[in-house]
């Protein structure tokens, strides 16, 4: 979790040893410590390593039904590319929309 990152509903983060899911768009709301209750606690983080294997993209996969705010970062394509939203968007496929809402940051992880 990063206080300066804008998270869309459905975004999953780790914070204080737990994974959390955003119920709606949020920025700066600390998981487990905000009166709006924007985060759902999914329990303790699992796994034996916090470092993914080389070549593994850990960004959330783009979902057509998810609303993304400007600055949101996702992975999409094969091979997976890292994409950054320029403004709010929903249903606009990264690399395949006339508005140019997504910026291709290259092959993930990068």
PyMOL commands that set and color helices and strands:
alter all, ss='L'
color gray80, all
select strands_A, chain A and resi 6-7+12-15+18-22+26-27+39-44+67-68+73-76+81-85+89-90+102-107
alter strands_A, ss='S'
color yellow, strands_A
deselect
rebuild
show_as cartoon
